[in-house]
């Protein structure tokens, strides 16, 4: 595994935060929020959410895809760098580091598939029952599950490092 690098981890984290903010800001006003749409398996509910957003919401949603495709690569790289360069895994835990490093890149693949399915739906007839709706929701569910798993592992590792630092400083 790569040796720890605070600078690489800091830069990757800052780029991720800026990218996430840039992606989320234009959509933060949508109600129901975008996460509800992403996790909707039912066609009637899916189309009802898009209708509730209105033309302005739909326009913002369509526009977000140009950055969302880039953002998938940003958070994939962020996850890899944090897991491999963040200094959170001891040398004997490199197998866990490699597995953790793969979580966000795999999540990004599901995100890209979800985006393609969403664009397919937006290009098709409004209100149509389509297999793309539950497939997109499935991709989103897997993506968010992997992201939550990554956050859990990294959060646990950070807490462990903090506890270790606390023991050393006593």
N, C-alpha and C positions, 0 to 999 in steps of 0.2 A: 504494500500500500504506500501511497505517497506520504512524505513526512508532513507534519502539521504546518500550516501557514495561516497565521492570523490575518495577514493582509489579503490573501486570496479569499478567505472566508468572509471577511468584512466587505470586500468589494462585491462578491457574489450576493451577499445579503442585501446590501444597499441597492444593487441593480434589481433584485427581486422585489424589494419594497416599492421602489419607484414604478416598476412595471405593473405591479399589482394595483397600485393606486391609480395609475393611468388607465388601466383596464376597468377598474371598478367605478371610478367617479362618474362617467357618463350614464351608468346604469343604476346608480344607487337609489334613484327616485322611483324605479319601477315597482309597482305593487300589483299582484304578488311579485316578490323579488325573483331574480333570475334563477336562484337555486331551486325554487319551487317548480319553475318551468323545466329545468334540467332533470329533475327527479320525477317528472310526471310521466307515467306509463299509459295513461288513458287518453285517447284521441280527443274526446269531447272536452275534457279538462284542459288539455294542451291548447286547443284552439280558443277556448274561453279565456285563458290567460293572455294569449296574444291579442285577442279582441279587447280585453280590459286595458291593455297598454295603449291602445289607440295608435294613430299614425305617428305621433312623435316618439312614442316608446318603441314602436316597430322600427322606425328609422334609426334610433340609437342602437337597438339590438343588432340590426343588420350591419351598421357601421363598426361595431365592436369586433367583428370577426377578423378584420385586417390585422388588428393588434393581438387578438387572442391566439392566432396561429404562431406569432412570434413569441408570445408569452409562454406557450408550452415549452419552447426550447429554453427560455430564460429559467423557468422553475425546474426544468430537468437538470440544467447545469448547476443551479443553486443547490439542489438536493445532492448531486454527486460531489460537489466541492465541500459542502458542510460535512457529509459523511466521511469523505476521504482525507480532507485537509483540516478539519475543524479540531483535531486533537481530542475527540470525544471517545475514541476507542483505543484501548490498550493494545500493545503489539499482539498479545495472545487472542484478541477479539477481532482479528482482521476478517474472519469469515462473516461475522455479524456486520462489520463495516461495509463489506462488499454487498451483502444483501440489502442493507439500508440504503446504500448508494444507488441501488437499482430501483428503489420504490418510486421516486418521482419521475425518472425517465420512462418507466412503464406506465405510470399515470398519464404522462404526456401523450403517449401513443393512444390511450383511450380517449383523451381529450381531443386529439386530432380527429379521431374517428367520429366522436360526438359532433364536432364542428361540421364535418362533411355531411353527416346525416341531417343536421339542423339546416344547413344551406340547401340541401336537397328538398327538405320540407317547405322551406320558405319560397323556393322556386316553383313548387307545384301548386295544385289547386287548394285554396283555403278551405279548411273544414274536412278535408279528405281523411278517411281512416287509412293509416299507412303503417306498415311494419316498421318503418323508420322511427316512429315515435317510441315504442317500447325499446327498440335497439339503442336509440340515442340515450334513453333513460338508464338502460343497463350500463352503457359505456360511462355515463356520468356517475352512476352509483359505484362502479369499480374505481373510477378516477378518484372520487372523494374518499372512498375507503382506503385506498393506497396512500393518499395525502394524509389522512388521519393517522394511519399506521406510522408513517414517517414522522409526523409531529409527536406522536406518542413515544417512539423510540428516542428521538433526539431530545425531547423534553426530559425523559428519564435519564438520559446520559448527562444532560446539563445539570440536573439536580444532583446526580452522583458526583460530578466534578465540583459543584459548589460545596457539597458535604465534605469532600476530600480536602478542599482548600480550607474549609472551616476547621477540620481536624488538625491540619498542618500548622495553622496560625495560632492554635491554642497553646 
